[in-house]
Amino acid sequence: MTASSRPQDMRSWIAQLEAAGELIRIDKPVDPLTEMGSLLYQSREKALFFENLPHGWRSLGQAPANVRHAALAFGATEETVVPKVANLLGKLIKPVMVDSAPVQELEFAKGEFDLTQLPVHIAGEKDGGPVLGCGLVVTKDPDTGQRNVSFHRLQIKGPNKSGILLYPRHTWKNYEKYQARNEPMPVAIFIGHHPLYYAAAATTAAYGLDEFDIAGGYLGEAVRLVKCKTVDLEVPADAEIVLEGHIPPHYREDEGPFSEFQDYYVTGTGKNPIVEYQYMTRRRDAIFKNLQNGSEMEGCVFHKIPMSAAIFRRLKDVGGGPNLHNVMVLPGIFGLVVQMTSRAYGEGKNLLLAALSSEYQHIKIAIAVDADVDIFNPLELLWAMNTRVDPAKDVVIIPGTHNHAMDASLEELGAPGTGLWQRFGSKMLIDATIPPPGDVKARAAFERIRPRNPQLRLEDFAAADSLDLVRSLSPRFFGSKLIGK
């Protein structure tokens, strides 16, 4: 990035979405507490920009609403985004410090700001209150000073207080160190930025690796950081809003229920720590960022791409380098599909075992399919499992595994707000690949049917008054990827 160029931020992202025809502007009044969640939940195809919210706020949501949007943010397509991000994972760019920042144009001390006046929405009808899901939490290891940036649910509890759901990973590790010292942990929470900041925060890396370095690699430019006003932390200069505060040690309050990424309420509810805020800075015309949770909603999309890419990167070297085509996390985040061409019998299982024991705790079901299966089409995945799997030899269940703490289908150990919080369960692999190319005769039995003249287009033959109907057909009907191959 040159000194004169504009850094990528949420505003450049809004412009990019609008230019691509992927943004819907909502100019009618919307109540975040009673209406916004329903509108966001309905919008799986387009981003929503709310222009008429209480107290003069504007807000962006469902951006990205799907993998297509995430690919747009990375300058890729739906099919190429995961391999591209896998290639970017090791390309870190260190942030740079600046003295002044758009996010600090306005400053508010305690008593001068009120979290309940922000357009934080209630996502689900049973939620315990408005939940800020779009704030990225910055903390530091008190021993090394190393930064960490991560997603955390923040249930608004008053003008200057929220809960915080601390999953037992890196932020929790920092918090435990402060608790051992009986000291509050400083936090800074930035709201609203380019989606690749959120993708970086969703990237599981080694403890101590700065997510701002990852964000720089994703963006292709150094993140601009500025010092906070009241805590010893740094935040992105081009964010929209920053909240500064502390998490008290050894204190918990009831929190939840939450609308969560699995499409359930049950996980994460319980005794969680709180955040007490003493300062807010923001842009003069700040745009709020709301994040709707639920299966295949924005919260899932942020995690699917870096998770898929990290596992792709891991799998590409298994067994000396397999013929790996793509990887994609499935709805609910606890499943994954690997698209590959096996070089030998059993190679699919080898890759699936590696996928089930990756950096991410989420994956409990992993499926391998061939290149002729459209992994973005659930019908194709079901077809492959139904027609290419012998359950006796192609399905393997591994009992007694450590699984993600928010998987409600498994036995819960510990509880939210404690270090032992986890699920103890099992994992399953399903090898739905066909025989390798070396076994020509066996492979030939799985040749898929093709229509004659696959180059023909239905719209060229339809009556004029039916053209709109033909063009509205989903481009991903069963088998559509094969036409013309």
C-alpha positions as CSV (number, residue, x, y, z in Angstrom):
1,M,0.0,0.0,0.0
2,T,1.4,3.4,-1.0
3,A,1.2,6.4,1.3
4,S,-1.4,8.0,-0.9
5,S,-3.6,4.9,-1.4
6,R,-6.7,4.2,0.6
7,P,-6.5,1.3,3.0
8,Q,-9.1,-1.4,2.7
9,D,-11.9,-1.0,5.3
10,M,-15.6,-1.6,5.7
11,R,-16.4,1.3,3.4
12,S,-14.4,0.0,0.6
13,W,-16.0,-3.4,1.1
14,I,-19.5,-1.8,1.0
15,A,-18.5,-0.1,-2.3
16,Q,-17.2,-3.5,-3.7
17,L,-20.4,-5.3,-2.7
18,E,-22.6,-2.6,-4.3
19,A,-20.5,-2.6,-7.5
20,A,-21.0,-6.4,-7.7
21,G,-24.8,-6.1,-7.3
22,E,-24.5,-7.9,-3.9
23,L,-25.8,-5.2,-1.6
24,I,-29.5,-4.3,-0.7
25,R,-30.1,-0.9,0.9
26,I,-32.8,-0.8,3.5
27,D,-34.1,2.8,3.8
28,K,-37.2,2.2,5.9
29,P,-37.0,2.4,9.7
30,V,-35.9,-0.9,11.3
31,D,-35.8,-1.7,15.0
32,P,-32.7,-3.7,15.9
33,L,-34.3,-5.4,18.9
34,T,-37.5,-6.6,17.2
35,E,-37.0,-6.5,13.4
36,M,-33.4,-6.6,12.2
37,G,-32.7,-10.3,13.2
38,S,-35.6,-11.5,11.0
39,L,-34.4,-9.5,8.0
40,L,-30.8,-10.6,8.3
41,Y,-31.9,-14.3,8.8
42,Q,-33.8,-14.1,5.5
43,S,-31.0,-12.7,3.5
44,R,-28.7,-15.6,2.5
45,E,-27.9,-14.2,-0.9
46,K,-27.3,-10.5,-0.4
47,A,-25.7,-8.1,2.1
48,L,-28.0,-5.7,3.8
49,F,-27.2,-2.0,4.5
50,F,-29.6,-0.4,7.1
51,E,-29.8,3.3,6.6
52,N,-32.5,4.3,9.0
53,L,-31.8,3.0,12.5
54,P,-32.5,4.5,16.0
55,H,-30.2,7.4,17.1
56,G,-29.1,8.0,13.6
57,W,-27.1,4.9,13.1
58,R,-26.4,2.9,9.9
59,S,-25.4,-0.7,9.9
60,L,-24.1,-3.4,7.6
61,G,-25.0,-7.1,8.0
62,Q,-24.8,-10.4,6.1
63,A,-21.6,-9.3,4.5
64,P,-20.4,-11.9,3.6
65,A,-23.7,-13.7,3.4
66,N,-22.3,-16.7,1.7
67,V,-19.1,-18.3,0.2
68,R,-19.6,-16.3,-3.0
69,H,-19.2,-13.0,-1.0
70,A,-16.2,-14.4,0.9
71,A,-14.6,-15.3,-2.4
72,L,-15.3,-11.7,-3.6
73,A,-13.5,-10.3,-0.6
74,F,-10.4,-12.4,-1.4
75,G,-10.5,-11.6,-5.1
76,A,-11.4,-15.2,-6.0
77,T,-14.3,-17.4,-7.1
78,E,-16.3,-19.9,-5.0
79,E,-14.3,-22.8,-6.4
80,T,-10.9,-21.1,-6.1
81,V,-11.1,-19.2,-2.8
82,V,-10.0,-22.1,-0.5
83,P,-6.8,-23.0,-2.5
84,K,-6.0,-19.3,-2.7
85,V,-6.4,-18.7,1.0
86,A,-4.4,-21.8,1.7
87,N,-1.5,-20.3,-0.3
88,L,-1.8,-17.0,1.6
89,L,-1.7,-18.6,5.1
90,G,2.1,-18.4,5.4
91,K,2.4,-14.9,3.8
92,L,2.4,-12.7,6.8
93,I,2.7,-8.9,6.7
94,K,3.6,-7.0,9.9
95,P,1.3,-4.1,10.9
96,V,2.5,-0.5,11.0
97,M,1.8,2.0,13.7
98,V,0.2,5.4,13.0
99,D,-0.3,8.4,15.3
100,S,-3.8,9.4,14.2
101,A,-6.7,7.4,13.1
102,P,-10.3,7.7,11.7
103,V,-11.5,5.4,14.5
104,Q,-10.4,8.0,17.0
105,E,-12.1,11.1,15.5
106,L,-14.6,11.1,18.4
107,E,-13.8,10.1,22.0
108,F,-16.2,9.3,24.8
109,A,-15.3,8.6,28.5
110,K,-17.3,6.5,30.8
111,G,-20.7,8.2,31.3
112,E,-20.5,9.8,27.9
113,F,-21.4,6.7,25.9
114,D,-24.1,4.0,26.4
115,L,-23.9,0.6,24.8
116,T,-27.6,0.2,24.9
117,Q,-27.9,3.1,22.4
118,L,-25.8,1.2,19.8
119,P,-27.9,-0.6,17.2
120,V,-26.9,-4.0,18.6
121,H,-29.6,-6.4,17.5
122,I,-31.4,-9.4,19.0
123,A,-30.8,-12.3,16.7
124,G,-33.2,-15.0,17.9
125,E,-36.5,-15.0,19.7
126,K,-35.1,-16.8,22.7
127,D,-31.8,-14.8,23.0
128,G,-31.1,-13.5,26.5
129,G,-30.7,-10.0,25.1
130,P,-28.9,-8.0,22.4
131,V,-25.6,-9.7,21.5
132,L,-22.7,-7.9,19.9
133,G,-21.2,-10.6,17.6
134,C,-19.3,-8.3,15.3
135,G,-16.7,-7.1,17.8
136,L,-13.2,-8.5,17.5
137,V,-11.5,-8.7,20.8
138,V,-7.8,-7.7,21.2
139,T,-5.9,-9.0,24.2
140,K,-2.2,-9.6,25.1
141,D,-0.2,-12.2,26.8
142,P,0.9,-10.4,30.0
143,D,4.2,-12.3,30.0
144,T,5.2,-11.8,26.4
145,G,3.1,-8.9,25.2
146,Q,2.0,-10.9,22.2
147,R,-1.3,-9.8,20.7
148,N,-4.3,-12.0,20.1
149,V,-7.4,-11.1,18.0
150,S,-10.5,-13.3,18.2
151,F,-14.3,-13.6,17.9
152,H,-16.3,-13.6,21.2
153,R,-20.1,-13.2,21.9
154,L,-20.8,-10.1,23.9
155,Q,-24.3,-9.8,25.5
156,I,-25.1,-6.2,26.3
157,K,-25.9,-5.9,30.0
158,G,-25.9,-2.1,30.5
159,P,-24.5,1.2,29.4
160,N,-20.9,0.1,30.0
161,K,-21.1,-3.7,30.6
162,S,-21.4,-6.8,28.6
163,G,-20.8,-10.5,29.1
164,I,-18.2,-12.4,27.1
165,L,-18.1,-16.0,26.0
166,L,-14.5,-17.1,26.3
167,Y,-13.9,-20.3,24.5
168,P,-11.0,-22.2,26.1
169,R,-8.3,-21.2,23.5
170,H,-5.9,-18.3,23.2
171,T,-7.9,-15.4,24.7
172,W,-8.8,-17.8,27.6
173,K,-5.1,-18.6,28.1
174,N,-4.3,-14.9,28.3
175,Y,-7.2,-14.4,30.8
176,E,-6.0,-17.3,33.0
177,K,-2.7,-15.6,33.3
178,Y,-4.3,-12.4,34.5
179,Q,-6.6,-14.4,36.9
180,A,-3.5,-16.0,38.4
181,R,-2.2,-12.5,39.1
182,N,-5.6,-11.4,40.4
183,E,-5.6,-8.6,37.8
184,P,-8.2,-7.5,35.4
185,M,-7.4,-8.2,31.7
186,P,-7.3,-5.2,29.4
187,V,-9.4,-5.6,26.2
188,A,-10.1,-3.5,23.2
189,I,-13.0,-4.5,20.9
190,F,-13.1,-3.1,17.4
191,I,-16.4,-3.1,15.5
192,G,-16.7,-2.8,11.7
193,H,-13.9,-3.4,9.2
194,H,-13.0,-5.2,6.0
195,P,-14.1,-8.8,6.2
196,L,-10.6,-10.1,5.8
197,Y,-9.9,-8.8,9.4
198,Y,-12.7,-11.1,10.5
199,A,-11.3,-14.0,8.4
200,A,-7.9,-13.5,10.1
201,A,-9.5,-13.6,13.5
202,A,-11.3,-16.8,12.5
203,T,-8.0,-18.4,11.4
204,T,-6.7,-20.8,14.0
205,A,-2.9,-20.4,14.2
206,A,-0.2,-21.2,16.8
207,Y,-0.5,-19.4,20.1
208,G,1.5,-16.2,19.9
209,L,1.0,-15.6,16.1
210,D,-0.5,-12.1,15.7
211,E,-3.7,-12.2,13.7
212,F,-2.9,-8.7,12.4
213,D,0.0,-10.3,10.6
214,I,-2.4,-12.8,9.0
215,A,-4.8,-10.0,8.1
216,G,-2.0,-8.2,6.4
217,G,-1.2,-11.3,4.3
218,Y,-4.8,-11.7,3.4
219,L,-5.2,-8.0,2.4
220,G,-1.9,-7.7,0.7
221,E,-1.1,-4.6,2.7
222,A,0.1,-3.8,6.2
223,V,-2.7,-3.3,8.8
224,R,-2.6,0.3,10.2
225,L,-2.7,0.2,14.0
226,V,-3.1,3.0,16.6
227,K,-2.6,2.9,20.3
228,C,-5.7,2.8,22.5
229,K,-6.5,5.7,24.8
230,T,-6.9,4.0,28.1
231,V,-5.4,0.4,27.7
232,D,-2.0,-0.8,26.6
233,L,-3.4,-2.3,23.3
234,E,-3.4,-1.5,19.6
235,V,-6.4,-1.5,17.3
236,P,-6.9,-1.0,13.6
237,A,-6.8,2.7,12.7
238,D,-9.5,2.3,10.0
239,A,-12.1,0.4,12.0
240,E,-15.5,2.1,12.7
241,I,-15.8,1.8,16.5
242,V,-13.5,0.8,19.4
243,L,-14.5,-0.1,23.0
244,E,-11.8,-0.1,25.6
245,G,-12.3,-2.0,28.9
246,H,-11.2,-4.8,31.3
247,I,-12.4,-8.3,32.2
248,P,-12.4,-8.7,36.0
249,P,-10.7,-11.8,37.3
250,H,-12.7,-14.6,39.1
251,Y,-16.1,-13.1,38.4
252,R,-18.9,-14.7,36.4
253,E,-22.5,-13.8,35.6
254,D,-25.4,-15.6,34.0
255,E,-25.4,-15.1,30.2
256,G,-27.4,-16.4,27.3
257,P,-29.1,-18.1,25.6
258,F,-27.4,-17.3,22.4
259,S,-28.4,-17.8,18.7
260,E,-25.3,-19.8,17.8
261,F,-23.6,-21.0,14.6
262,Q,-25.1,-24.5,14.8
263,D,-28.6,-23.1,14.6
264,Y,-29.3,-23.9,18.3
265,Y,-29.5,-21.9,21.5
266,V,-28.2,-24.4,24.0
267,T,-24.4,-24.0,23.9
268,G,-22.5,-21.2,25.7
269,T,-25.3,-20.4,28.1
270,G,-24.1,-20.3,31.7
271,K,-21.8,-18.4,34.0
272,N,-19.5,-16.3,31.9
273,P,-17.0,-13.5,32.6
274,I,-18.0,-9.9,31.9
275,V,-16.4,-6.8,30.3
276,E,-16.5,-3.4,32.0
277,Y,-15.9,-0.6,29.5
278,Q,-14.4,2.8,30.3
279,Y,-13.9,4.4,26.9
280,M,-15.2,4.5,23.3
281,T,-13.7,6.0,20.2
282,R,-15.3,6.0,16.8
283,R,-15.4,7.7,13.4
284,R,-17.5,10.8,13.2
285,D,-20.0,9.1,10.8
286,A,-19.4,5.6,12.1
287,I,-21.2,2.6,10.5
288,F,-22.1,-0.2,12.9
289,K,-21.5,-3.8,12.0
290,N,-24.1,-6.4,13.0
291,L,-23.5,-10.2,12.7
292,Q,-26.3,-12.7,12.5
293,N,-25.6,-16.2,13.8
294,G,-27.1,-19.4,12.7
295,S,-26.2,-22.2,10.3
296,E,-24.8,-20.8,7.0
297,M,-25.1,-17.3,8.2
298,E,-22.4,-14.6,8.3
299,G,-20.8,-16.0,11.5
300,C,-20.4,-19.4,9.8
301,V,-19.1,-17.9,6.5
302,F,-16.3,-16.0,8.4
303,H,-15.1,-19.3,9.8
304,K,-15.6,-21.7,6.9
305,I,-13.1,-20.2,4.5
306,P,-10.0,-20.0,6.8
307,M,-10.9,-23.3,8.4
308,S,-11.2,-25.0,5.0
309,A,-8.0,-23.3,3.8
310,A,-6.0,-24.4,6.9
311,I,-7.1,-28.0,6.4
312,F,-6.5,-27.8,2.7
313,R,-2.9,-26.7,3.4
314,R,-2.5,-29.6,5.9
315,L,-3.8,-32.2,3.5
316,K,-1.8,-31.2,0.4
317,D,1.3,-32.9,1.8
318,V,-0.3,-36.0,3.2
319,G,1.4,-39.1,1.8
320,G,3.8,-37.1,-0.3
321,G,1.3,-34.9,-2.0
322,P,-2.1,-36.2,-3.0
323,N,-4.2,-35.1,-6.0
324,L,-6.2,-32.7,-3.8
325,H,-8.7,-30.4,-5.6
326,N,-10.7,-28.6,-2.9
327,V,-11.9,-28.6,0.7
328,M,-15.1,-27.1,2.2
329,V,-16.6,-27.0,5.6
330,L,-20.2,-28.1,5.6
331,P,-23.3,-26.5,7.2
332,G,-23.1,-26.5,11.0
333,I,-19.2,-26.2,10.9
334,F,-18.8,-29.7,12.4
335,G,-18.5,-31.5,9.0
336,L,-16.1,-31.2,6.0
337,V,-15.8,-32.5,2.5
338,V,-12.5,-33.3,0.8
339,Q,-12.6,-33.3,-3.1
340,M,-9.7,-35.4,-4.4
341,T,-8.7,-38.0,-7.0
342,S,-7.3,-41.1,-5.1
343,R,-3.9,-42.4,-6.4
344,A,-4.4,-45.7,-4.5
345,Y,-7.1,-47.6,-2.6
346,G,-7.5,-46.2,0.9
347,E,-5.9,-42.9,0.3
348,G,-9.2,-41.1,0.9
349,K,-9.2,-42.4,4.5
350,N,-5.7,-41.2,5.0
351,L,-6.7,-37.6,4.1
352,L,-9.9,-37.8,6.2
353,L,-7.9,-38.9,9.3
354,A,-5.7,-35.9,8.8
355,A,-8.7,-33.6,8.4
356,L,-10.3,-35.0,11.6
357,S,-7.2,-34.1,13.7
358,S,-6.4,-30.7,12.3
359,E,-5.8,-27.3,14.0
360,Y,-9.6,-27.0,14.4
361,Q,-11.6,-28.8,17.1
362,H,-14.8,-28.5,15.1
363,I,-14.6,-31.3,12.5
364,K,-16.3,-34.6,13.6
365,I,-17.6,-35.8,10.2
366,A,-15.3,-35.8,7.2
367,I,-16.4,-37.0,3.7
368,A,-14.1,-37.6,0.7
369,V,-15.5,-37.4,-2.9
370,D,-14.1,-37.2,-6.4
371,A,-13.7,-34.3,-8.8
372,D,-16.9,-35.0,-10.6
373,V,-18.9,-34.2,-7.4
374,D,-19.9,-30.6,-7.0
375,I,-19.0,-30.0,-3.3
376,F,-21.1,-26.8,-3.2
377,N,-24.3,-28.8,-4.0
378,P,-25.8,-30.7,-1.0
379,L,-27.7,-32.9,-3.4
380,E,-24.5,-34.0,-5.1
381,L,-22.9,-34.9,-1.7
382,L,-25.9,-37.0,-0.7
383,W,-25.9,-38.7,-4.1
384,A,-22.2,-39.6,-3.8
385,M,-22.7,-41.0,-0.3
386,N,-25.7,-43.0,-1.5
387,T,-24.1,-44.5,-4.6
388,R,-20.4,-44.7,-3.8
389,V,-20.3,-45.9,-0.2
390,D,-20.2,-49.4,1.2
391,P,-20.9,-48.8,4.8
392,A,-19.0,-51.8,6.0
393,K,-15.7,-50.7,4.5
394,D,-16.1,-47.0,3.7
395,V,-17.4,-45.7,7.0
396,V,-15.2,-45.5,10.1
397,I,-16.2,-44.3,13.6
398,I,-13.5,-43.2,16.0
399,P,-14.8,-43.2,19.6
400,G,-13.5,-41.3,22.7
401,T,-12.4,-38.1,21.0
402,H,-12.0,-34.5,22.1
403,N,-14.6,-32.4,20.3
404,H,-15.7,-28.8,20.1
405,A,-17.3,-27.5,23.2
406,M,-20.3,-26.1,21.4
407,D,-21.4,-29.3,19.8
408,A,-24.7,-29.9,21.5
409,S,-25.0,-33.5,20.2
410,L,-22.1,-34.7,22.4
411,E,-21.5,-35.2,26.1
412,E,-20.5,-31.9,27.8
413,L,-17.6,-31.9,30.3
414,G,-17.0,-28.8,32.4
415,A,-19.0,-25.7,31.7
416,P,-18.7,-22.2,30.0
417,G,-16.4,-20.0,32.0
418,T,-14.1,-22.9,33.0
419,G,-10.9,-24.2,31.5
420,L,-12.2,-27.8,31.1
421,W,-15.2,-26.9,29.0
422,Q,-15.3,-29.4,26.1
423,R,-17.4,-32.2,24.5
424,F,-16.3,-35.8,24.7
425,G,-17.6,-37.9,21.8
426,S,-16.6,-39.5,18.5
427,K,-15.6,-38.7,14.9
428,M,-16.6,-40.3,11.6
429,L,-15.1,-40.5,8.2
430,I,-16.9,-41.5,5.0
431,D,-14.9,-42.4,2.0
432,A,-17.2,-41.8,-1.0
433,T,-14.4,-41.8,-3.6
434,I,-14.4,-44.2,-6.6
435,P,-11.5,-46.5,-7.5
436,P,-8.2,-44.8,-8.5
437,P,-7.4,-44.1,-12.2
438,G,-4.9,-47.0,-12.2
439,D,-7.8,-49.5,-11.9
440,V,-9.4,-48.6,-15.3
441,K,-12.1,-51.3,-15.3
442,A,-13.3,-50.7,-11.7
443,R,-13.3,-46.9,-12.2
444,A,-15.3,-47.2,-15.5
445,A,-18.3,-48.6,-13.5
446,F,-18.7,-45.1,-11.9
447,E,-18.8,-43.1,-15.2
448,R,-21.6,-40.7,-14.8
449,I,-24.3,-40.4,-17.5
450,R,-24.3,-37.4,-19.8
451,P,-27.1,-36.1,-22.1
452,R,-26.5,-35.9,-25.8
453,N,-25.6,-32.4,-27.0
454,P,-24.7,-31.1,-23.6
455,Q,-23.9,-27.7,-25.1
456,L,-27.5,-26.9,-25.7
457,R,-29.1,-24.2,-23.5
458,L,-32.7,-24.5,-22.4
459,E,-33.3,-20.7,-22.7
460,D,-32.5,-20.9,-26.5
461,F,-35.6,-23.2,-26.9
462,A,-38.0,-21.7,-24.4
463,A,-41.0,-19.6,-25.5
464,A,-40.5,-15.8,-25.0
465,D,-42.9,-15.6,-22.2
466,S,-41.1,-18.4,-20.3
467,L,-37.6,-16.9,-20.5
468,D,-37.7,-15.2,-17.2
469,L,-38.8,-18.4,-15.5
470,V,-35.9,-20.3,-17.2
471,R,-33.3,-17.7,-16.2
472,S,-34.5,-17.9,-12.6
473,L,-33.7,-21.6,-12.3
474,S,-30.9,-22.3,-9.9
475,P,-27.5,-22.7,-11.7
476,R,-26.7,-25.5,-9.3
477,F,-29.4,-28.1,-10.0
478,F,-28.4,-31.7,-9.6
479,G,-25.6,-32.7,-12.0
480,S,-25.3,-29.2,-13.5
481,K,-21.5,-29.1,-13.1
482,L,-21.1,-32.0,-15.4
483,I,-22.9,-30.5,-18.4
484,G,-20.4,-29.7,-21.1
485,K,-17.5,-31.5,-19.4
